[in-house]
Amino acid sequence: MTYSVDPSLLVSLKQFLPTVNTAGCCFSPISGLSGESWRIQTPQGEFLARRQTCAMAEMGVSRRRELRMLRTRSPFSVGPQPLGLYGNWLLVAWLDGDPPAAAAFEPDGALAPLLVRLHRQPRGGFPLALKAGLARYWPQIESTRLTPRWLRYHQALLRAPLPPVLKIAPLHMDIHPGNIIVTGGGWRLIDWEYAADGDIACELAALVRGNGWSARQQAALVAAYCTAGGYGDAGRLQAAVARWLPWIDYLMLMWYEVRWQQTHTISFRAAADGLHARLQSR
């Protein structure tokens, strides 16, 4: 099948590989929730191109930050090899492999060692600006969905202090089976567009909520993470994760609301409605 490729991608590829004949390359689109990505097969190798758009910037995505976070990783330890930012396209090396089987993506399986490896990497220099993200999302929400109660909750949360930090580390902040590749060298994380430096308990809270895990699965994740060497006090980490959960709930709500406004995809609105119900039950 032949796809229509944005001319800016061809220009960026020529900047990265000046001698490449783009007519002889194979371009395949990669689907995703919030991005436009392409797999590029060339005689010089296979690459993944990730585009920066205005809609992504409104969501807080920065390919420049993503590149920096990837560059701090040890070679091939937790993510793809970054190749550079060319125009509005980030190029990374293609990772061969498949997502983990559903049965393998469990709190007490290979996930915990992957998290520990991630959180032992050098920081990227971009602190997680959670409150700034919430403030950025607010004016983008469809006005007909706003209520006085929601406004009061929003203002109260922005005034409240963030949970105490246990340990600062590089965070991925979007870990689910679709963002993991099982390679010959182990599990690797892809799609680092929300990566930043932050509290490890925030990452675990985002993982629990993003994958719809129960309290039992949350406890299993914390125990496995500590057993793998991620933190020395499971009880303290469990309490810290619990403190982050309301913040993650609200961050997810705002994300789905803005994506609904941008795309009018009904699944985004349904997810937002479910999170509204959770917040109202508190």
Buried (B, 14 or more C-beta within 10 A) or exposed (E): EEEEBBEEBBBBBBEBBEEBEBEEBEBEEBEBBBBBBBBBBBEEEEBBBBBBBEBBEBBBBBBEBBBBBBEBBEEBBBBBBBBEBBBBBBBBBBBEBEBBEEEBBBBBBBBBBBBBBBBBBEBBEBEBEBBEBBEBBBEBBEEEBEEEEBEEBBEEBEEEEBBEEBBBBBBBBBBBBBBBBBBEEBBBBBBBBBBBBBBBBBBBBBBBBBBEBEEEBBBBBBBBBBEBEBBEEBEBBBBBBBBBBBBBBBBBBBBBBBBBBBBEEEEBBEBBBEBBEBBEEE
